[in-house]
Amino acid sequence: FSQLNKVEDFILRRRENFSYLKEQLLDLDAELLLPKETPGSQTSWFGFPVTLKKNASISRLSLVRFLDERRVGTRQLFAGNLTRQPYMMNTTYRISGSLENTDNVMSNTFWIGVQPALTKQMLKFTADKIEQYLGIAF
């Protein structure tokens, strides 16, 4: 119950951390598809989803390994194109369209944390490491 008393502050900090991280990564839009908040909403972000663009010159696996080696925590996306999940193999379903965007999300998205305990310095370190990997910084 004591955590519930802190929920408003937690949401505010997550939103601030998300905004800060997005600002730090804006110059990487040639390679990265950065998330946007739906107009009229106020999201309490679970994390910061990073999606490599279809034409990106890097792979998600190589970037995530690079970050992991530098102690930047990431998490894989848990879903994407559900029709590609083993559970769906013997299930009847209907598809509308090519699902190319969901395939891209499934193959090229990972999360970076925005939890309230992260400082601007920690988030800047994360953004700097992504920039370093993409060859923009240094």
C-alpha positions in Angstrom: 0.0 0.0 0.0 2.9 2.4 0.7 4.0 2.0 -3.0 0.6 3.2 -4.1 1.1 6.5 -2.3 4.1 7.0 -4.6 2.4 6.1 -7.9 2.0 9.7 -9.1 5.7 10.4 -8.5 6.7 7.2 -10.2 4.6 8.0 -13.3 6.0 11.5 -13.5 9.6 10.2 -13.2 9.0 7.5 -15.9 7.6 10.2 -18.2 10.5 12.5 -17.5 13.0 9.7 -18.1 11.3 8.7 -21.3 11.3 12.3 -22.6 14.9 12.8 -21.7 16.0 9.6 -23.4 14.0 10.4 -26.5 15.6 13.9 -26.7 19.1 12.3 -26.4 18.4 9.9 -29.3 16.6 12.2 -31.7 19.7 12.6 -33.9 19.7 8.8 -34.5 16.5 8.8 -36.5 18.2 7.6 -39.7 18.8 4.2 -38.0 16.2 4.1 -35.2 12.4 4.4 -35.1 11.7 6.2 -31.9 8.4 5.9 -30.0 5.7 8.6 -29.9 3.0 9.1 -27.4 -0.5 8.8 -28.9 -2.0 12.3 -29.2 -4.3 13.1 -26.3 -2.8 10.4 -24.0 -0.5 10.5 -21.0 1.5 7.3 -21.0 3.1 5.9 -17.9 5.9 4.3 -19.9 6.9 0.7 -19.0 10.2 1.3 -20.8 11.6 3.0 -23.9 11.1 0.9 -27.0 13.9 1.2 -29.6 13.1 -0.2 -33.1 15.8 -0.4 -35.7 14.5 0.8 -39.1 14.1 -1.8 -41.8 17.1 -0.3 -43.7 19.3 0.0 -40.6 22.9 -0.8 -41.2 23.1 -2.7 -37.8 21.4 -5.6 -36.2 19.4 -5.6 -33.0 21.5 -8.5 -31.7 24.8 -6.7 -32.2 23.6 -3.5 -30.6 22.1 -5.3 -27.6 25.4 -7.2 -27.1 27.3 -4.0 -27.3 25.1 -2.4 -24.7 25.2 -5.5 -22.5 29.0 -5.5 -22.6 28.9 -1.9 -21.3 26.4 -2.8 -18.5 23.4 -1.1 -20.2 20.4 -3.2 -19.4 17.9 -4.0 -22.2 15.0 -6.3 -22.5 13.6 -8.0 -25.6 10.2 -7.2 -26.8 7.6 -9.8 -25.7 5.3 -10.2 -28.7 5.5 -8.7 -32.1 3.8 -10.7 -34.8 1.8 -13.2 -32.7 1.1 -15.3 -35.8 4.7 -16.3 -35.7 4.6 -17.6 -32.2 4.6 -21.4 -31.8 1.2 -21.4 -30.1 -0.4 -20.2 -33.3 0.9 -23.1 -35.5 -2.3 -25.2 -35.3 -4.7 -22.3 -34.7 -7.1 -20.9 -37.3 -7.0 -17.1 -37.6 -7.5 -14.3 -40.1 -4.8 -11.9 -41.3 -5.4 -8.5 -42.6 -2.5 -7.1 -44.6 1.1 -8.2 -44.8 2.0 -7.8 -41.1 5.4 -6.4 -42.2 5.4 -3.8 -39.5 4.7 -6.4 -36.8 7.5 -8.6 -38.2 9.9 -5.6 -38.1 8.9 -4.9 -34.5 9.3 -8.5 -33.5 12.8 -8.7 -35.1 14.1 -5.3 -34.4 12.8 -3.9 -31.2 14.2 -3.9 -27.7 13.4 -2.0 -24.5 15.6 0.4 -22.4 14.5 1.1 -18.9 12.9 4.3 -17.7 12.2 3.3 -14.1 12.1 6.1 -11.5 15.4 5.2 -9.9 17.4 6.0 -13.1 19.2 9.4 -13.1 19.8 11.7 -16.0 23.5 10.7 -15.8 22.5 7.0 -16.2 20.2 7.8 -19.1 22.8 10.0 -20.8 25.3 7.1 -20.4 22.8 4.8 -22.2 22.2 7.3 -25.0 26.0 7.9 -25.4 26.6 4.2 -25.7 24.0 3.9 -28.5 25.5 6.9 -30.2 29.0 5.4 -29.9 27.8 2.1 -31.4 26.2 3.9 -34.3 29.5 5.9 -34.9 28.0 9.3 -34.3 29.7 10.2 -31.0 33.5 10.1 -30.6 
